[in-house]
Amino acid sequence: MNEFKVGEEVYVIYRNPHAVNVANIEKAEIVEHPNDNQELALFLHDAYHPLEEDDAVFSSFKEAEELYNQLFNYQQYD
């Protein structure tokens, strides 16, 4: 969590709250939490999301894509 700084652009694996089997890689920004300037938040989809320890947040798209492919791309067998 300490590796991220305010103003940094990051990539997150974001699950659609309305369709639990849908996830995407989204660009977000690290910002000060609007209600607690001692905490960090993600600014994503025009909303603030508290930055949690278990969030899938990456410094590069490539890093996010590697985990995304491991988690969500299923190999088809003949």
TORPA-67650 format. One record per residue (C-alpha): residue number from 1; x, y, z. Coordinates in steps of 0.25 Angstrom, whole numbers, plus 5000, padded with zeros to 4 digits. Layout:
! TORPA-67650
> pos:px:py:pz
> NUM:X:Y:Z
...
This chain:
! TORPA-67650
> pos:px:py:pz
> 1:5000:5000:5000
> 2:5012:5010:5003
> 3:5017:5008:4989
> 4:5006:5017:4983
> 5:5006:5032:4983
> 6:4996:5042:4981
> 7:4994:5046:4966
> 8:4999:5033:4961
> 9:4992:5026:4950
> 10:4990:5011:4953
> 11:4982:4999:4947
> 12:4972:4991:4954
> 13:4965:4978:4952
> 14:4951:4983:4954
> 15:4939:4974:4956
> 16:4925:4979:4951
> 17:4916:4980:4963
> 18:4904:4976:4954
> 19:4910:4964:4947
> 20:4919:4957:4957
> 21:4925:4948:4945
> 22:4930:4961:4938
> 23:4943:4967:4941
> 24:4952:4977:4933
> 25:4965:4984:4935
> 26:4962:4999:4937
> 27:4971:5011:4938
> 28:4970:5019:4952
> 29:4977:5030:4959
> 30:4982:5029:4974
> 31:4976:5041:4981
> 32:4975:5045:4996
> 33:4962:5040:5002
> 34:4952:5051:5001
> 35:4947:5048:5016
> 36:4961:5045:5022
> 37:4973:5052:5016
> 38:4982:5042:5024
> 39:4977:5030:5015
> 40:4978:5028:5000
> 41:4967:5024:4990
> 42:4965:5020:4976
> 43:4958:5030:4967
> 44:4950:5021:4957
> 45:4938:5023:4949
> 46:4936:5037:4955
> 47:4935:5031:4969
> 48:4945:5030:4981
> 49:4948:5015:4985
> 50:4956:5013:4998
> 51:4969:5007:4995
> 52:4969:4993:5002
> 53:4980:4984:5005
> 54:4974:4973:4996
> 55:4971:4982:4984
> 56:4977:4977:4971
> 57:4985:4990:4967
> 58:4997:4990:4958
> 59:5006:5001:4953
> 60:5006:4996:4939
> 61:4995:4990:4929
> 62:5004:4979:4926
> 63:5005:4974:4941
> 64:4990:4975:4942
> 65:4988:4967:4929
> 66:4997:4956:4934
> 67:4989:4954:4946
> 68:4976:4956:4939
> 69:4979:4945:4929
> 70:4983:4935:4940
> 71:4970:4938:4947
> 72:4960:4940:4936
> 73:4965:4934:4923
> 74:4961:4919:4923
> 75:4968:4910:4913
> 76:4958:4902:4904
> 77:4961:4887:4902
> 78:4958:4880:4890
